[in-house]
Amino acid sequence: MAPIPKTPEELILMREAGRITALALDAMRQAVRPGISTAALDKFAAEVIHQHGATPAFLNYPPGSPHPFPATATISINDELVHGIPRADRILQEGDIVSLDCGAVYQGYVGDSAITVPVGAISPEAQRLLEVTERALWIGIDKARAGHLTSDIARAVQALVEGEGYSVVREYTGHGVGRSMHEEPQVPNWWPSGRPRMRGWNSVRLVPGITFAIEPMVNVGRPETRLLDDHWTVVTRDGSLCAHFEHTIAVTPEGPPLILTAL
């Protein structure tokens, strides 16, 4: 199914959903420090989202699942890539890196964004990982222009990340965002060499008005991941550090995209 461009009126609502998401992320970011629990960070995000007349996009997602997500934000530490469940006994330590990912629903439209931040002083290796992963996000965003392909985004992100000696996660991708948190198109962060024929490897041409999340997920070690027994937390299979940055964007008629989840 092809992605459906949003109307100007829909983009206004998506921009507000994105702004609220950005405020929630910023509240968590400012609260990050050694000794705080991930549950406490999650509470900050929930408060901001509700204060602005929105609802958490992640809470109880997906509908009808036997294991719906139980919190407002996913908070993932060190070798946890994505979908970490906030807990009162999960305490941040000096030198950790923590991925903060959340979404807000405002008048039926979704914003989705993520950042990875340091906890106190971190190692040079961890700092470089954060810098490269964030650069990969902006490289991907720059490719999200009318007339380009989703494969252009994937190849640009992959080239940067692998050129810096890191690996790109294969199993998880960016995705369309709109009335639902996961819509078309799928936006991978890597692209198979040659002409891929597998199901799901359709490169979509970008047209004005389509909205999606770009979210590089980068590992210091190998790209493989595994799912923990809590049904949600994804970790690197080799235990290496990883990072994750994400913005929801809208393709514009000319030039760079509109970043819907900017402050």
C-alpha positions in Angstrom: 0.0 0.0 0.0 1.4 3.4 -1.0 1.8 6.1 1.6 -1.0 8.7 1.5 0.1 12.4 1.6 -1.2 14.5 4.4 -3.3 17.7 3.8 -2.0 21.0 5.1 -4.6 20.8 7.9 -3.4 17.3 8.9 0.2 18.5 8.9 -0.8 21.3 11.4 -2.1 18.6 13.7 0.9 16.4 13.2 3.2 19.3 13.9 1.5 19.8 17.3 1.7 16.1 18.1 5.4 16.3 17.2 6.0 19.4 19.3 4.4 17.8 22.3 6.6 14.7 21.8 9.6 16.9 21.6 8.7 18.6 24.9 8.2 15.2 26.6 11.7 14.1 25.3 13.2 17.3 26.5 11.7 16.9 30.0 13.3 13.4 30.2 16.6 14.6 28.8 16.8 17.3 31.4 16.1 14.9 34.2 18.7 12.3 33.2 21.4 12.0 35.9 23.1 9.2 37.8 20.7 7.7 40.4 17.4 8.4 38.7 15.2 5.5 37.8 13.8 4.9 34.3 10.3 4.8 35.8 10.8 8.4 37.1 11.9 9.5 33.6 8.8 7.9 32.2 6.6 9.8 34.6 8.1 13.1 33.4 7.2 12.3 29.8 3.6 11.2 30.8 3.0 14.5 32.7 4.1 16.7 29.8 2.0 14.8 27.2 -1.1 15.0 29.4 -0.5 18.6 30.2 -0.7 19.5 26.5 -3.9 17.7 25.8 -2.4 14.7 24.2 -2.2 11.0 25.1 0.9 8.7 25.0 1.2 6.8 21.7 3.2 3.9 23.2 1.1 3.1 26.3 -0.9 -0.2 25.7 0.5 -0.5 22.2 -0.4 -2.3 20.0 -4.1 -2.7 20.7 -5.2 -6.2 21.3 -1.7 -7.5 21.9 -1.1 -10.2 24.6 1.8 -8.1 25.8 0.9 -4.4 25.3 3.6 -1.9 26.1 3.1 -0.8 29.7 4.6 2.7 29.8 4.7 6.1 28.1 8.3 6.0 26.9 10.7 3.3 25.9 14.0 3.8 27.8 17.0 1.7 26.8 20.4 1.6 28.4 23.8 0.8 26.9 23.4 -2.5 25.0 19.6 -2.1 25.0 18.8 -0.8 21.5 15.0 0.0 21.7 11.8 -0.7 23.6 13.3 -0.9 27.1 10.5 -1.0 29.7 10.8 1.7 32.4 11.1 0.3 35.9 11.5 1.7 39.4 14.5 -0.6 40.0 16.3 0.3 36.8 18.7 3.0 37.9 20.9 5.1 35.7 24.6 5.0 36.5 27.5 7.4 35.7 28.9 6.6 32.3 25.7 5.0 30.9 24.1 6.1 27.6 20.3 6.0 27.5 17.9 6.0 24.6 14.7 7.9 25.2 11.9 7.2 22.7 8.3 8.4 23.0 5.3 9.5 21.1 2.2 11.6 21.6 -1.2 11.4 20.0 -2.9 14.8 19.4 -6.4 15.0 17.9 -5.8 11.6 16.3 -2.3 12.3 14.9 1.0 10.8 16.1 4.4 12.2 16.8 7.3 9.9 17.3 10.9 10.8 18.2 14.0 9.5 20.0 17.3 10.7 21.3 20.3 8.9 23.0 22.0 10.9 25.8 24.9 10.6 28.2 24.5 9.9 31.9 27.1 12.1 33.5 30.6 11.7 32.0 30.8 9.0 29.4 33.7 7.3 27.6 35.2 8.7 24.4 33.9 5.6 22.6 30.4 6.2 23.8 30.5 9.9 22.9 31.7 9.1 19.4 28.9 6.6 18.9 26.3 9.2 19.9 27.8 11.8 17.5 27.9 9.4 14.6 24.4 8.1 15.1 23.0 11.7 15.3 24.9 12.6 12.2 23.4 9.6 10.5 19.9 10.9 11.4 20.6 14.3 9.8 22.2 12.6 6.7 19.0 10.6 6.3 16.8 13.7 6.8 18.7 15.6 4.1 17.8 12.8 1.7 14.1 13.0 2.5 13.3 15.2 -0.5 10.6 15.0 -3.1 11.7 12.8 -6.0 14.2 10.8 -3.9 13.6 7.2 -2.9 13.5 5.6 0.5 16.5 3.6 -0.6 18.4 6.9 -1.0 17.9 7.5 2.7 18.9 3.9 3.6 22.1 4.0 1.5 23.2 7.4 2.9 22.7 6.3 6.5 24.5 3.0 5.9 27.4 4.6 4.1 28.0 7.0 6.9 27.7 4.5 9.8 29.8 1.8 8.2 32.3 4.3 7.0 32.8 5.2 10.7 33.4 1.5 11.6 30.0 0.8 13.1 27.1 -1.4 12.0 23.5 -0.7 11.1 20.7 -2.8 12.7 18.8 -4.7 10.1 15.6 -5.9 11.9 14.2 -2.5 12.8 13.4 0.4 10.5 11.9 3.8 10.2 8.2 3.9 9.3 5.3 6.0 8.1 3.6 8.0 10.9 0.2 9.6 10.7 -3.1 8.6 12.2 -1.3 5.4 13.2 2.2 5.0 14.6 3.2 2.5 12.0 2.1 3.3 8.4 3.7 3.1 5.0 6.4 3.6 3.9 9.0 1.4 5.5 12.3 3.4 5.8 15.3 1.1 6.3 18.7 2.3 7.5 20.5 -0.1 5.1 20.0 -1.4 1.6 21.0 -4.8 0.2 23.6 -4.7 -2.6 22.3 -5.5 -6.0 18.6 -5.4 -6.8 16.7 -6.8 -3.8 13.7 -8.9 -4.7 12.6 -10.0 -1.2 9.2 -9.0 0.1 9.4 -5.6 1.9 12.3 -4.2 -0.1 10.3 -1.8 -2.2 12.0 1.5 -2.6 9.2 4.2 -2.4 9.5 7.5 -4.3 9.0 10.4 -2.0 6.2 12.9 -2.8 5.2 16.1 -1.0 3.0 15.6 2.1 4.0 12.1 3.1 5.2 11.7 6.7 7.5 9.2 8.3 10.1 8.6 10.9 13.7 8.3 10.1 15.5 6.5 12.9 19.1 5.2 12.6 19.9 2.4 15.1 23.7 1.9 15.3 25.8 -0.7 17.1 29.5 -0.5 18.0 29.8 -4.2 17.3 27.9 -6.5 15.0 24.4 -5.6 13.7 22.5 -8.6 15.2 20.0 -8.2 18.0 17.9 -10.3 20.2 14.6 -9.9 22.1 14.5 -10.3 25.9 12.0 -12.4 27.8 9.9 -9.3 28.7 8.6 -9.4 25.0 9.8 -5.8 24.3 13.5 -5.0 25.2 15.8 -5.4 22.2 19.5 -5.7 22.9 22.6 -6.2 20.8 23.4 -9.8 20.5 27.1 -9.3 21.2 26.5 -7.0 24.2 28.0 -3.9 22.4 26.9 -0.4 22.9 24.2 1.0 20.7 22.5 4.3 20.0 19.2 5.5 18.4 18.0 8.9 17.2 14.7 9.6 15.5 12.6 12.4 14.0 9.2 12.4 12.3 9.4 14.5 9.1 7.1 15.6 6.3 8.3 15.8 2.7 8.0 19.3 1.2 7.4 20.4 -2.4 10.9 21.8 -2.6 14.0 21.5 -0.5 14.6 19.8 2.9 11.7 18.2 4.8 9.7 19.7 7.6 10.9 18.2 11.0 7.6 17.6 12.8 9.2 16.6 16.1 11.4 19.6 16.5 11.0 21.9 19.6 
